[in-house]
Amino acid sequence: MNLKAVNKLLRSRRKDADWSDRHDALAAIAVTLARTLDEGAGTAVASVSRELRSVVELLSQTGESDAFDRLAAELSAAVEYRTS
C-alpha cells in the first residue's frame, strides 16, 4: 500500500523539469522505507513512518515554488530611494 503510493508519486514527479540526481537518491530511500512499512516494520513503525513522511515531503517540493518564493522576496525587498 505505501509502496504503491510512493511509486505513483515518483512516476508523476520524474516528469517534472526540476528532477535531479538528488531526487533519485531520495526516491530510492522512499521506496526502501515504504517497502519496510508494507512488510512490517515491527517496533520501528513510528520512526520509519516519520522518515518516509519527511522524504515524501522533500520529493513533493518542486523547483517552481522555490522560484516563486525568490521572485516574491525580490518584489517585496526594500527599495532604497536616493536623491541626487
N, C-alpha and C positions, 0 to 999 in steps of 0.2 A: 504494500500500500504506500509506504513512504518512498520507496524506490521508484514506483510508478510516477508519483507526483514530482519527484526531483528530475526524472528523465523528461517529463513534459516541460518543466521549466527550462531545462538545458536545451531542448530542441528549439524552443522559442528564442531563448537568449543568444544562442550561437548564430542566429541570423542577423543580429544587431552589429552595426559597424564598429562599435567600441570593443568587441570581443577581442581578448588578447591572450597571450601565454599565461598571464596571471589568472585569468578566468579558467583556463584549462586545469590549472593546479587546484583551484577552488572547487571545480566541478568534480575532480577525482576524489577530493575529501568528502564532498557532499554525497557522492554515490556510496562511498565506504560507510559513512555514518548512517545513511538511510538503510543500507543493506543490514548493518548491525542491528538497527532497531527492528527491522522486519523479521530478522532471525531470532530475536530475543536477546536483549542486552543485559538481562539479569538485573543485578542490583545497580547497574550503571545507566539505567533507562533515563533518569533525570539529567545526568551530565551529558549523555550522548544527545539527548533531545535539545538541550541548550546549545550545544556546539552546532548541531545541524541547523537550528534556527538562526544562529549567527552567520553561518556560511551561506545559507539561503538568502539572508538579508544582503550580504555583500554581493552575491551573484545577481540579485534583483536590481541593484543600483545601476543605472545607465549613465553613460557619459553626458547624455543630453541634460539631465538635471544639474550636473556639475557646470556645464556651460551656461545654463540659465542662471545658476547661482553666481557665477563670476560676472555675468552681464548685469545682474541686479545689483551686485556690490559696486560695480563701476558706475552705474547710473545713480546710485544713492551716495556715492562718495562726496565729501565736502568739496565744493568748488571755491578756489581762492580768488578773490576779487582784488585786482590791483588797479590803481590809477597811476598814470604816468607822471 
